[in-house]
């Protein structure tokens, strides 16, 4: 009975927060309800492994942690990247039509940035807001400078698996200014429209008309045919360590120029990165501000596609030699990619080893580094399997691997994948059951937790 009362009180607070438009608080309280262990504030360990219980010292530790991982060291060797001819791209200030389209594309129910302006507010009178923004965006465009609030973010911690006293077992998402996102979407849409057709066909991430299901279907089809024709197949499921956070920004600018993106657009993107700083939110309080100098901005609508350019450039350099598998008429398929989820494909172990070595070498020049512990090797219809190595250490060989949420195995058997999806659905239901059955939540806010 006491437990039910506690849950009801938390649910009531969550509903009140939602009515006040405090989406971040709604999310945190709802997550607290759905977490069956009902864990409150947990102590965190210092870098030396000592438990910190003081709230002030915890804030300092979280700042230290995120400041360290979001300011990666420069690559030891930088890539020699040259600009290409500029592609046909609109470099004039945003139009009212673009602004209206961008505002309508904003997601509702998302927590705002430091300016506390929500997407729903901008949508109350899109036409009027667009006219105001058009004047503001034109000034920003001509000066190539953005408002100070757009250069600031609030990092919210989300738990992963493992011991939650370790900072490494938490990831951060950054809350950014919603008006800033409107301009960012306009910029990235112009980039996408101009250069999407020159990206590699193997890449499906952050691209219109493509998705995870395409890559999963193709990979299953490849394994099925290799089994049918008794043809060996070697796959390296590549994982990059903290991929979004380690990109070398000067290299990103060079890659953008290499893809023909006009200097004006590059400078507008750069404006969102100059002097970018964040605070970490912990138990409702904020740490001191700190600057972030590496990676693409978490939470920014531009980041996915900008990151994609780095991956695309890296894979182009890696796959200049033909070391893939025969696929279709006179075609060689080197890999399947969804953003940084990369499956390297080869018909021989020697070819896969060479490609793995090349991608490691080239990726390092952009700030990326392969994570050996999370990368896995799968071999189909192969005899006398020799290990694939990374920095002279063997990469684990597995019989099954979860690729883009789908369990893939060497026998092309979907049973494990189906069971895994049923298990996830059941777990999600039990997590949300307390919210769905609570009388304190309105139906609208119950649905927002889906």
C-alpha positions as CSV (number, residue, x, y, z in Angstrom):
1,X,0.0,0.0,0.0
2,X,2.8,2.4,0.9
3,X,4.5,1.6,-2.4
4,X,1.3,2.3,-4.4
5,X,1.0,5.7,-2.6
6,X,4.5,6.6,-3.5
7,X,3.9,5.7,-7.1
8,X,0.7,7.8,-7.1
9,X,2.4,10.8,-5.7
10,X,5.2,10.6,-8.3
11,X,2.6,10.2,-11.1
12,X,0.7,13.2,-9.8
13,X,3.9,15.3,-9.8
14,X,4.6,14.1,-13.4
15,X,1.1,15.1,-14.5
16,X,1.5,18.5,-12.9
17,X,4.9,18.9,-14.6
18,X,3.4,18.0,-18.0
19,X,0.6,20.6,-17.5
20,X,3.3,23.3,-16.8
21,X,5.1,22.2,-20.0
22,X,8.1,20.8,-18.0
23,X,8.7,17.9,-20.4
24,X,12.1,17.1,-19.0
25,X,10.6,16.6,-15.5
26,X,7.7,14.6,-16.9
27,X,10.2,12.3,-18.6
28,X,12.4,11.8,-15.5
29,X,9.5,11.1,-13.2
30,X,7.9,8.7,-15.6
31,X,11.1,6.9,-16.0
32,X,11.3,6.7,-12.2
33,X,7.8,5.1,-12.1
34,X,8.6,2.6,-14.8
35,X,11.9,1.5,-13.1
36,X,10.8,-1.3,-10.9
37,X,13.7,-1.0,-8.6
38,X,12.7,2.6,-7.8
39,X,16.3,3.7,-7.4
40,X,16.8,7.3,-6.2
41,X,20.0,9.3,-6.2
42,X,23.0,6.9,-6.4
43,X,26.5,7.8,-5.3
44,X,29.1,8.0,-8.0
45,X,32.7,7.0,-8.1
46,X,35.7,9.3,-8.7
47,X,38.2,8.5,-11.4
48,X,40.3,6.8,-8.6
49,X,37.3,4.6,-7.7
50,X,36.3,6.3,-4.4
51,X,32.6,6.6,-3.8
52,X,31.4,10.3,-3.7
53,X,28.3,11.0,-1.7
54,X,28.4,14.8,-1.5
55,X,26.0,16.4,-4.0
56,X,28.5,19.2,-4.8
57,X,31.3,16.8,-5.4
58,X,29.0,14.6,-7.5
59,X,28.2,17.5,-9.8
60,X,31.9,18.3,-10.1
61,X,32.6,14.6,-11.0
62,X,29.9,14.6,-13.7
63,X,31.3,17.8,-15.2
64,X,34.8,16.2,-15.1
65,X,33.5,13.1,-16.8
66,X,31.6,14.7,-19.7
67,X,34.2,17.4,-20.2
68,X,36.8,14.7,-20.7
69,X,34.8,12.5,-23.1
70,X,33.5,15.5,-25.1
71,X,36.9,16.9,-25.6
72,X,38.8,14.1,-27.4
73,X,42.4,14.5,-28.3
74,X,43.3,15.5,-31.8
75,X,44.2,12.6,-34.2
76,X,48.0,11.8,-34.2
77,X,47.9,12.0,-38.0
78,X,45.5,14.2,-40.0
79,X,44.1,13.2,-43.3
80,X,45.1,15.1,-46.4
81,X,41.7,16.2,-47.7
82,X,41.3,18.6,-50.6
83,X,38.2,20.7,-51.5
84,X,36.2,19.7,-54.6
85,X,34.2,21.8,-57.0
86,X,31.2,23.5,-55.2
87,X,27.9,21.8,-55.8
88,X,24.7,23.7,-56.7
89,X,23.3,24.7,-53.4
90,X,21.2,27.6,-52.2
91,X,23.4,29.9,-50.1
92,X,20.8,32.7,-49.6
93,X,19.1,33.5,-46.2
94,X,16.3,31.1,-45.3
95,X,12.9,31.8,-46.9
96,X,9.6,32.0,-45.0
97,X,8.5,28.8,-46.8
98,X,11.6,26.9,-45.5
99,X,11.1,28.3,-42.0
100,X,7.4,27.2,-41.9
101,X,8.4,23.7,-43.1
102,X,11.1,23.5,-40.4
103,X,8.8,24.6,-37.6
104,X,6.2,22.0,-38.6
105,X,8.8,19.3,-38.6
106,X,9.6,19.9,-34.9
107,X,8.6,17.1,-32.5
108,X,6.1,17.9,-29.8
109,X,6.6,16.8,-26.2
110,X,10.4,17.4,-26.2
111,X,12.3,19.2,-23.5
112,X,13.4,22.7,-24.4
113,X,16.9,24.1,-24.2
114,X,18.2,26.8,-21.9
115,X,15.8,29.4,-23.3
116,X,12.8,27.3,-22.3
117,X,11.1,27.8,-25.7
118,X,9.1,24.7,-26.6
119,X,8.1,23.5,-30.1
120,X,4.4,23.7,-29.2
121,X,4.8,27.5,-28.6
122,X,6.2,28.0,-32.1
123,X,3.4,26.0,-33.7
124,X,0.6,28.2,-32.1
125,X,0.9,30.7,-35.0
126,X,3.4,29.3,-37.5
127,X,2.9,32.1,-40.0
128,X,3.6,34.9,-37.6
129,X,6.5,33.1,-35.9
130,X,8.0,32.4,-39.4
131,X,8.0,36.1,-40.3
132,X,9.7,37.0,-37.0
133,X,12.3,34.2,-37.5
134,X,12.8,35.3,-41.1
135,X,14.1,38.7,-40.0
136,X,16.2,37.1,-37.2
137,X,17.6,34.4,-39.5
138,X,18.6,36.9,-42.2
139,X,20.6,38.8,-39.6
140,X,22.3,35.6,-38.4
141,X,23.0,34.6,-42.0
142,X,24.6,37.8,-42.9
143,X,26.7,38.1,-39.8
144,X,27.4,34.4,-39.5
145,X,26.9,34.6,-35.7
146,X,24.2,32.9,-33.6
147,X,22.5,34.0,-30.3
148,X,24.4,33.0,-27.2
149,X,21.6,30.7,-26.0
150,X,22.0,28.6,-29.1
151,X,25.6,28.0,-28.2
152,X,24.6,26.4,-24.9
153,X,23.3,22.9,-24.0
154,X,22.1,21.0,-21.0
155,X,23.4,17.4,-20.7
156,X,20.8,15.0,-19.3
157,X,22.2,11.7,-18.0
158,X,20.7,8.4,-19.1
159,X,21.7,5.1,-17.5
160,X,23.1,2.2,-19.5
161,X,23.8,-1.4,-18.4
162,X,26.3,-2.1,-15.6
163,X,27.2,-0.5,-12.3
164,X,25.6,2.9,-12.2
165,X,28.2,4.2,-9.7
166,X,30.6,4.2,-12.7
167,X,30.2,7.3,-14.9
168,X,31.1,5.2,-17.9
169,X,27.8,3.4,-17.6
170,X,25.8,6.6,-18.3
171,X,25.4,8.4,-21.5
172,X,24.3,12.0,-22.1
173,X,21.8,13.7,-24.3
174,X,21.9,17.4,-24.8
175,X,19.0,19.7,-24.7
176,X,19.4,22.5,-27.2
177,X,17.5,25.7,-28.2
178,X,14.4,24.8,-30.2
179,X,14.5,28.1,-32.3
180,X,18.1,27.1,-33.1
181,X,16.9,23.7,-34.3
182,X,14.6,25.5,-36.8
183,X,17.6,27.1,-38.5
184,X,19.7,23.9,-38.2
185,X,17.1,21.9,-40.0
186,X,17.0,24.4,-42.9
187,X,20.8,24.2,-43.3
188,X,21.0,20.4,-43.2
189,X,18.0,20.0,-45.6
190,X,19.9,22.1,-48.1
191,X,23.0,19.9,-47.7
192,X,21.0,16.7,-48.0
193,X,19.2,17.8,-51.1
194,X,22.4,18.7,-52.8
195,X,24.8,15.8,-52.0
196,X,22.6,12.8,-51.1
197,X,23.0,11.4,-54.6
198,X,26.8,11.3,-54.3
199,X,26.9,9.3,-51.1
200,X,27.7,5.6,-51.3
201,X,24.8,3.3,-52.0
202,X,25.9,1.1,-49.1
203,X,24.9,3.8,-46.6
204,X,21.3,3.9,-45.4
205,X,21.5,6.0,-42.2
206,X,19.8,9.4,-42.0
207,X,18.7,9.2,-45.7
208,X,15.2,9.6,-47.2
209,X,13.6,6.3,-48.3
210,X,16.1,4.1,-46.6
211,X,16.2,2.5,-43.2
212,X,17.3,-0.4,-40.9
213,X,14.9,-2.8,-42.5
214,X,16.6,-2.5,-45.9
215,X,20.0,-3.4,-44.5
216,X,18.7,-6.2,-42.4
217,X,16.9,-7.7,-45.4
218,X,20.0,-7.5,-47.6
219,X,22.3,-9.0,-45.0
220,X,19.9,-11.9,-44.4
221,X,19.6,-12.4,-48.2
222,X,23.4,-12.5,-48.5
223,X,23.7,-15.1,-45.8
224,X,20.9,-17.2,-47.3
225,X,22.6,-17.2,-50.7
226,X,26.0,-18.0,-49.3
227,X,24.5,-21.0,-47.5
228,X,22.6,-22.1,-50.6
229,X,25.7,-21.8,-52.9
230,X,28.2,-23.0,-50.2
231,X,30.2,-19.8,-50.6
232,X,32.3,-18.5,-47.7
233,X,31.4,-15.2,-46.2
234,X,33.3,-13.2,-43.6
235,X,31.7,-10.3,-41.8
236,X,33.2,-7.7,-39.4
237,X,30.5,-5.9,-37.4
238,X,32.4,-2.7,-36.7
239,X,31.8,-0.6,-33.6
240,X,33.4,2.8,-33.1
241,X,34.2,4.0,-29.6
242,X,32.1,7.1,-28.7
243,X,31.7,7.8,-32.4
244,X,29.7,11.0,-32.3
245,X,31.8,12.6,-29.6
246,X,35.3,12.1,-31.1
247,X,35.0,13.5,-34.6
248,X,37.8,16.0,-35.3
249,X,35.9,19.2,-36.2
250,X,38.6,20.7,-38.5
251,X,38.6,17.4,-40.4
252,X,34.8,17.5,-40.6
253,X,35.1,21.0,-42.2
254,X,37.6,19.6,-44.8
255,X,35.3,16.7,-45.6
256,X,32.4,19.0,-46.1
257,X,34.5,21.0,-48.6
258,X,35.6,17.8,-50.2
259,X,31.9,17.0,-50.9
260,X,31.5,20.4,-52.6
261,X,29.5,22.1,-49.8
262,X,29.8,25.9,-50.3
263,X,31.9,27.9,-47.8
264,X,28.9,29.9,-46.7
265,X,27.1,26.8,-45.6
266,X,30.2,25.4,-43.9
267,X,30.6,28.7,-42.0
268,X,26.9,28.6,-40.9
269,X,27.4,25.1,-39.5
270,X,30.6,26.2,-37.8
271,X,28.7,29.1,-36.1
272,X,26.8,26.5,-34.1
273,X,30.1,24.9,-32.9
274,X,32.1,28.0,-32.1
275,X,32.2,28.6,-28.3
276,X,29.7,25.7,-27.7
277,X,29.4,24.9,-24.0
278,X,27.3,22.7,-21.7
279,X,26.3,22.1,-18.1
280,X,25.4,18.7,-16.7
281,X,22.1,18.3,-14.9
282,X,22.2,16.1,-11.8
283,X,19.3,15.8,-9.3
284,X,17.8,19.1,-10.6
285,X,21.0,21.1,-10.3
286,X,23.5,22.2,-12.9
287,X,27.3,21.9,-12.9
288,X,29.6,24.7,-14.0
289,X,29.8,25.4,-17.7
290,X,32.5,23.9,-19.8
291,X,33.4,24.1,-23.5
292,X,33.1,21.2,-25.9
293,X,35.7,21.1,-28.7
294,X,35.3,17.7,-30.4
295,X,32.5,15.6,-32.0
296,X,29.2,16.6,-33.5
297,X,26.6,18.1,-31.1
298,X,24.4,15.5,-29.5
299,X,20.7,16.5,-29.9
300,X,21.3,18.6,-33.0
301,X,19.3,17.8,-36.1
302,X,22.4,18.4,-38.3
303,X,24.6,16.0,-36.4
304,X,23.4,12.7,-37.9
305,X,24.0,13.7,-41.5
306,X,27.3,15.5,-40.7
307,X,28.5,12.4,-39.0
308,X,27.4,10.4,-42.0
309,X,29.7,12.5,-44.2
310,X,32.7,11.5,-42.1
311,X,31.7,7.8,-42.3
312,X,31.0,8.0,-46.0
313,X,34.4,9.6,-46.7
314,X,36.2,7.0,-44.5
315,X,34.5,4.1,-46.3
316,X,35.3,5.6,-49.7
317,X,39.0,5.6,-48.9
318,X,38.7,2.0,-47.4
319,X,36.9,0.4,-50.3
320,X,38.9,1.8,-53.3
321,X,40.3,-1.7,-53.7
322,X,37.7,-4.4,-54.6
323,X,37.7,-6.8,-51.6
324,X,34.0,-7.4,-51.1
325,X,31.5,-10.1,-52.3
326,X,29.9,-10.5,-55.7
327,X,26.4,-9.1,-55.6
328,X,24.2,-8.8,-58.6
329,X,25.5,-8.5,-62.1
330,X,29.1,-7.3,-62.2
331,X,28.7,-5.6,-58.8
332,X,30.9,-6.0,-55.7
333,X,29.4,-5.2,-52.4
334,X,32.0,-4.1,-49.8
335,X,29.9,-3.4,-46.8
336,X,26.4,-2.5,-45.4
337,X,26.2,0.7,-43.3
338,X,23.6,2.4,-41.2
339,X,25.4,5.5,-39.9
340,X,28.3,4.0,-37.8
341,X,26.8,0.5,-37.7
342,X,29.0,-1.0,-40.3
343,X,29.2,-4.6,-41.5
344,X,32.3,-5.2,-43.6
345,X,31.8,-8.0,-46.1
346,X,34.5,-10.2,-47.8
347,X,34.8,-13.5,-49.5
348,X,38.1,-14.4,-47.8
349,X,39.6,-13.9,-44.4
350,X,42.7,-12.2,-45.9
351,X,40.5,-9.6,-47.6
352,X,38.5,-8.9,-44.5
353,X,41.8,-8.5,-42.5
354,X,43.1,-6.0,-45.0
355,X,39.9,-4.0,-45.0
356,X,39.8,-4.0,-41.2
357,X,43.4,-2.6,-41.1
358,X,42.6,0.1,-43.6
359,X,39.4,1.3,-41.9
360,X,41.2,1.5,-38.6
361,X,44.1,3.5,-40.1
362,X,41.8,5.9,-42.1
363,X,39.2,6.3,-39.4
364,X,41.9,7.4,-36.9
365,X,42.6,10.5,-39.1
366,X,39.1,11.7,-38.5
367,X,39.1,11.1,-34.7
368,X,37.3,7.7,-34.9
369,X,38.6,4.5,-33.4
370,X,37.4,1.0,-33.6
371,X,36.2,-0.6,-30.3
372,X,37.7,-4.1,-30.4
373,X,35.5,-5.3,-27.4
374,X,32.3,-4.5,-29.2
375,X,33.3,-5.4,-32.7
376,X,32.5,-9.0,-33.7
377,X,33.5,-11.4,-36.5
378,X,31.0,-13.8,-38.1
379,X,32.0,-16.5,-40.6
380,X,29.5,-18.3,-42.9
381,X,30.4,-21.5,-44.7
382,X,34.1,-21.1,-43.8
383,X,36.6,-23.8,-42.9
384,X,39.8,-23.5,-40.8
385,X,38.8,-20.1,-39.5
386,X,41.7,-17.9,-38.6
387,X,41.1,-14.9,-36.3
388,X,40.9,-11.3,-37.5
389,X,43.1,-9.0,-35.5
390,X,43.0,-5.3,-34.5
391,X,46.3,-3.8,-33.2
392,X,47.6,-7.4,-32.9
393,X,44.6,-8.4,-30.7
394,X,42.0,-11.0,-31.9
395,X,38.5,-9.8,-32.5
396,X,35.9,-12.2,-31.1
397,X,34.3,-14.7,-33.5
398,X,30.5,-15.2,-32.9
399,X,27.8,-17.4,-34.3
400,X,25.1,-14.7,-33.9
401,X,25.1,-10.9,-33.6
402,X,22.4,-8.3,-33.0
403,X,22.6,-6.0,-36.1
404,X,20.4,-2.9,-36.1
405,X,18.2,-4.6,-33.5
406,X,17.8,-7.9,-35.4
407,X,19.5,-11.1,-34.3
408,X,21.6,-12.4,-37.3
409,X,23.2,-15.9,-37.1
410,X,25.3,-18.0,-39.3
411,X,22.5,-20.4,-40.1
412,X,20.1,-17.7,-41.3
413,X,17.6,-18.8,-38.7
414,X,15.1,-16.1,-37.7
415,X,13.8,-18.0,-34.6
416,X,16.2,-16.2,-32.2
417,X,15.3,-12.8,-33.6
418,X,11.6,-13.5,-33.2
419,X,12.1,-14.6,-29.6
420,X,14.2,-11.6,-28.9
421,X,11.6,-9.2,-30.2
422,X,8.8,-10.9,-28.1
423,X,11.1,-10.6,-25.0
424,X,11.6,-6.9,-25.7
425,X,7.9,-6.2,-26.2
426,X,7.1,-8.0,-22.9
427,X,9.7,-6.0,-21.0
428,X,8.5,-2.7,-22.5
429,X,4.9,-3.6,-21.5
430,X,5.8,-4.3,-17.9
431,X,7.8,-1.1,-17.7
432,X,4.9,1.0,-18.9
433,X,2.1,-0.9,-17.1
434,X,2.3,1.3,-13.9
435,X,1.9,4.5,-16.1
436,X,-1.0,3.1,-18.1
437,X,-2.9,1.9,-15.0
438,X,-2.3,5.1,-13.0
439,X,-5.4,7.3,-12.3
440,X,-3.1,10.3,-11.8
441,X,-2.0,10.5,-15.5
442,X,-4.3,11.9,-18.2
443,X,-4.8,9.8,-21.3
444,X,-2.8,12.3,-23.3
445,X,0.3,12.1,-21.1
446,X,0.0,8.3,-20.8
447,X,0.3,8.2,-24.6
448,X,3.3,10.5,-24.6
449,X,5.2,7.9,-22.6
450,X,4.9,5.4,-25.4
